[in-house]
């Protein structure tokens, strides 16, 4: 219910307040959407997971992804064209049998994921390798010959 009610004779002065009321109604609808349960908010969360770093040197591209709780056998890495695909599952931390937990903060993602990353250069698909240690996935991708810098010698005349 709005606190702004206008009479017909005050309508010409109510136009700016009408816009404010419209904004307030919009903010109310956003608040009501966020006031639902945490599980509903997490279900609708559209963040990017897993977080990755992509770097390069003269010879290779390197991708690292932090995946605490992931199992190596549940991870898939593939390269097609100029796109790297990561697919897998991160399990939620297990509790003692029969114990219920109340979370005060829950920031670590869990569940199935699929992420496609556009690569900045072509890679030699046959030379791609991946390793998984201590919850960190590392993918090394050798650059294709045409993507490597070629140094040209400058001749004196």
C-alpha positions as a Markdown table, in Angstrom:
| # | Residue | x | y | z |
|---|---|---|---|---|
| 1 | Unk | 0.0 | 0.0 | 0.0 |
| 2 | Unk | 1.4 | 3.3 | -1.0 |
| 3 | Unk | 1.6 | 6.3 | 1.3 |
| 4 | Unk | 1.2 | 8.6 | -1.8 |
| 5 | Unk | -2.4 | 9.1 | -2.7 |
| 6 | Unk | -3.3 | 11.9 | -5.0 |
| 7 | Unk | -6.6 | 13.6 | -5.6 |
| 8 | Unk | -7.5 | 14.5 | -9.1 |
| 9 | Unk | -6.9 | 18.2 | -8.5 |
| 10 | Unk | -3.4 | 17.5 | -7.2 |
| 11 | Unk | -2.6 | 15.1 | -10.1 |
| 12 | Unk | -0.4 | 17.6 | -12.0 |
| 13 | Unk | 1.8 | 17.9 | -8.9 |
| 14 | Unk | 1.8 | 14.2 | -8.4 |
| 15 | Unk | 3.7 | 13.2 | -11.5 |
| 16 | Unk | 7.2 | 13.2 | -9.9 |
| 17 | Unk | 5.9 | 11.3 | -6.9 |
| 18 | Unk | 4.2 | 8.8 | -9.2 |
| 19 | Unk | 7.7 | 7.9 | -10.6 |
| 20 | Unk | 9.0 | 7.6 | -7.1 |
| 21 | Unk | 6.1 | 5.3 | -6.2 |
| 22 | Unk | 6.8 | 3.2 | -9.3 |
| 23 | Unk | 10.5 | 2.8 | -8.2 |
| 24 | Unk | 9.5 | 1.9 | -4.7 |
| 25 | Unk | 7.2 | -0.8 | -6.0 |
| 26 | Unk | 10.0 | -2.2 | -8.1 |
| 27 | Unk | 12.3 | -2.2 | -5.1 |
| 28 | Unk | 9.7 | -4.0 | -3.1 |
| 29 | Unk | 9.4 | -6.7 | -5.7 |
| 30 | Unk | 13.2 | -7.1 | -5.7 |
| 31 | Unk | 13.2 | -7.3 | -1.8 |
| 32 | Unk | 10.4 | -9.9 | -1.8 |
| 33 | Unk | 12.2 | -12.0 | -4.4 |
| 34 | Unk | 15.4 | -11.9 | -2.2 |
| 35 | Unk | 13.4 | -12.5 | 1.1 |
| 36 | Unk | 12.8 | -16.2 | 0.0 |
| 37 | Unk | 14.8 | -19.0 | 1.5 |
| 38 | Unk | 18.5 | -19.2 | 1.0 |
| 39 | Unk | 18.1 | -22.4 | -1.0 |
| 40 | Unk | 15.9 | -20.6 | -3.5 |
| 41 | Unk | 18.4 | -17.8 | -3.9 |
| 42 | Unk | 21.2 | -20.4 | -4.4 |
| 43 | Unk | 19.1 | -22.3 | -6.9 |
| 44 | Unk | 18.7 | -19.1 | -8.9 |
| 45 | Unk | 22.4 | -18.0 | -8.5 |
| 46 | Unk | 23.9 | -17.6 | -12.0 |
| 47 | Unk | 27.5 | -17.0 | -10.9 |
| 48 | Unk | 30.4 | -18.6 | -12.8 |
| 49 | Unk | 31.8 | -21.8 | -11.3 |
| 50 | Unk | 34.5 | -22.9 | -11.1 |
| 51 | Unk | 36.7 | -19.8 | -11.0 |
| 52 | Unk | 39.7 | -20.1 | -13.3 |
| 53 | Unk | 42.9 | -18.4 | -14.1 |
| 54 | Unk | 44.1 | -18.5 | -17.8 |
| 55 | Unk | 47.7 | -17.4 | -18.5 |
| 56 | Unk | 50.3 | -17.9 | -21.2 |
| 57 | Unk | 53.9 | -17.8 | -22.0 |
| 58 | Unk | 55.7 | -18.1 | -25.4 |
| 59 | Unk | 55.0 | -21.8 | -25.7 |
| 60 | Unk | 51.8 | -22.6 | -23.7 |
| 61 | Unk | 48.5 | -21.6 | -22.3 |
| 62 | Unk | 47.9 | -22.5 | -18.7 |
| 63 | Unk | 44.5 | -22.9 | -17.0 |
| 64 | Unk | 44.1 | -23.5 | -13.2 |
| 65 | Unk | 40.7 | -24.1 | -11.6 |
| 66 | Unk | 40.2 | -24.4 | -7.8 |
| 67 | Unk | 37.9 | -27.4 | -7.2 |
| 68 | Unk | 37.9 | -28.3 | -3.5 |
| 69 | Unk | 35.9 | -31.5 | -2.9 |
| 70 | Unk | 36.1 | -32.6 | -6.5 |
| 71 | Unk | 37.1 | -36.2 | -7.3 |
| 72 | Unk | 39.5 | -36.6 | -10.2 |
| 73 | Unk | 37.4 | -39.4 | -11.8 |
| 74 | Unk | 34.4 | -37.1 | -12.0 |
| 75 | Unk | 36.2 | -34.4 | -13.9 |
| 76 | Unk | 36.3 | -34.1 | -17.7 |
| 77 | Unk | 38.5 | -31.7 | -19.7 |
| 78 | Unk | 38.2 | -31.4 | -23.5 |
| 79 | Unk | 39.3 | -28.9 | -26.2 |
| 80 | Unk | 37.4 | -28.4 | -29.5 |
| 81 | Unk | 38.5 | -25.7 | -31.8 |
| 82 | Unk | 39.3 | -22.6 | -29.7 |
| 83 | Unk | 37.2 | -23.7 | -26.7 |
| 84 | Unk | 38.2 | -25.5 | -23.5 |
| 85 | Unk | 35.4 | -27.4 | -21.7 |
| 86 | Unk | 35.4 | -28.3 | -18.1 |
| 87 | Unk | 32.7 | -30.6 | -16.7 |
| 88 | Unk | 32.5 | -32.3 | -13.3 |
| 89 | Unk | 31.0 | -32.5 | -9.9 |
| 90 | Unk | 32.0 | -31.0 | -6.5 |
| 91 | Unk | 30.6 | -32.8 | -3.5 |
| 92 | Unk | 29.3 | -30.9 | -0.5 |
| 93 | Unk | 31.4 | -31.4 | 2.6 |
| 94 | Unk | 30.1 | -34.5 | 4.5 |
| 95 | Unk | 29.0 | -34.3 | 8.1 |
| 96 | Unk | 29.2 | -37.0 | 10.8 |
| 97 | Unk | 26.5 | -39.6 | 10.4 |
| 98 | Unk | 23.2 | -38.3 | 11.7 |
| 99 | Unk | 24.5 | -34.8 | 12.5 |
| 100 | Unk | 22.6 | -31.7 | 11.2 |
| 101 | Unk | 24.5 | -28.6 | 10.5 |
| 102 | Unk | 23.4 | -25.0 | 10.7 |
| 103 | Unk | 25.5 | -22.8 | 8.4 |
| 104 | Unk | 26.4 | -19.3 | 9.4 |
| 105 | Unk | 28.1 | -18.7 | 6.1 |
| 106 | Unk | 28.2 | -20.9 | 3.0 |
| 107 | Unk | 30.4 | -19.6 | 0.2 |
| 108 | Unk | 31.8 | -22.8 | -1.3 |
| 109 | Unk | 29.9 | -24.0 | -4.4 |
| 110 | Unk | 28.9 | -27.7 | -4.7 |
| 111 | Unk | 27.1 | -29.7 | -7.3 |
| 112 | Unk | 27.5 | -30.4 | -11.0 |
| 113 | Unk | 29.1 | -27.9 | -13.3 |
| 114 | Unk | 30.0 | -27.3 | -17.0 |
| 115 | Unk | 32.1 | -24.4 | -18.1 |
| 116 | Unk | 33.3 | -23.4 | -21.6 |
| 117 | Unk | 36.2 | -21.1 | -21.9 |
| 118 | Unk | 37.2 | -19.3 | -25.1 |
| 119 | Unk | 40.9 | -19.6 | -25.7 |
| 120 | Unk | 42.8 | -16.5 | -27.0 |
| 121 | Unk | 44.9 | -18.6 | -29.5 |
| 122 | Unk | 44.8 | -21.9 | -31.3 |
| 123 | Unk | 46.4 | -24.8 | -29.4 |
| 124 | Unk | 47.9 | -28.1 | -30.4 |
| 125 | Unk | 45.1 | -30.4 | -29.2 |
| 126 | Unk | 47.3 | -33.5 | -29.2 |
| 127 | Unk | 49.7 | -31.9 | -26.7 |
| 128 | Unk | 47.1 | -30.8 | -24.1 |
| 129 | Unk | 47.7 | -32.3 | -20.6 |
| 130 | Unk | 45.8 | -32.0 | -17.3 |
| 131 | Unk | 46.7 | -32.7 | -13.7 |
| 132 | Unk | 44.7 | -32.6 | -10.4 |
| 133 | Unk | 46.4 | -32.2 | -7.1 |
| 134 | Unk | 45.2 | -30.8 | -3.7 |
| 135 | Unk | 41.9 | -29.7 | -5.3 |
| 136 | Unk | 43.5 | -27.7 | -8.1 |
| 137 | Unk | 43.0 | -28.6 | -11.7 |
| 138 | Unk | 45.9 | -27.5 | -14.0 |
| 139 | Unk | 45.6 | -27.7 | -17.8 |
| 140 | Unk | 48.6 | -27.1 | -20.0 |
| 141 | Unk | 47.9 | -26.4 | -23.7 |
| 142 | Unk | 50.8 | -26.0 | -26.1 |
| 143 | Unk | 50.2 | -23.2 | -28.6 |
| 144 | Unk | 49.8 | -24.2 | -32.2 |
| 145 | Unk | 52.7 | -23.4 | -34.5 |
| 146 | Unk | 50.8 | -20.6 | -36.2 |
| 147 | Unk | 50.0 | -19.0 | -32.8 |
| 148 | Unk | 53.6 | -18.8 | -31.6 |
| 149 | Unk | 55.6 | -15.6 | -32.1 |
| 150 | Unk | 58.2 | -16.0 | -34.8 |
| 151 | Unk | 61.3 | -13.9 | -34.3 |
| 152 | Unk | 62.7 | -12.5 | -37.5 |
| 153 | Unk | 66.3 | -11.6 | -37.8 |
| 154 | Unk | 67.0 | -8.1 | -39.1 |
| 155 | Unk | 69.8 | -8.0 | -41.6 |
| 156 | Unk | 72.1 | -5.2 | -42.2 |
| 157 | Unk | 72.4 | -3.9 | -45.7 |
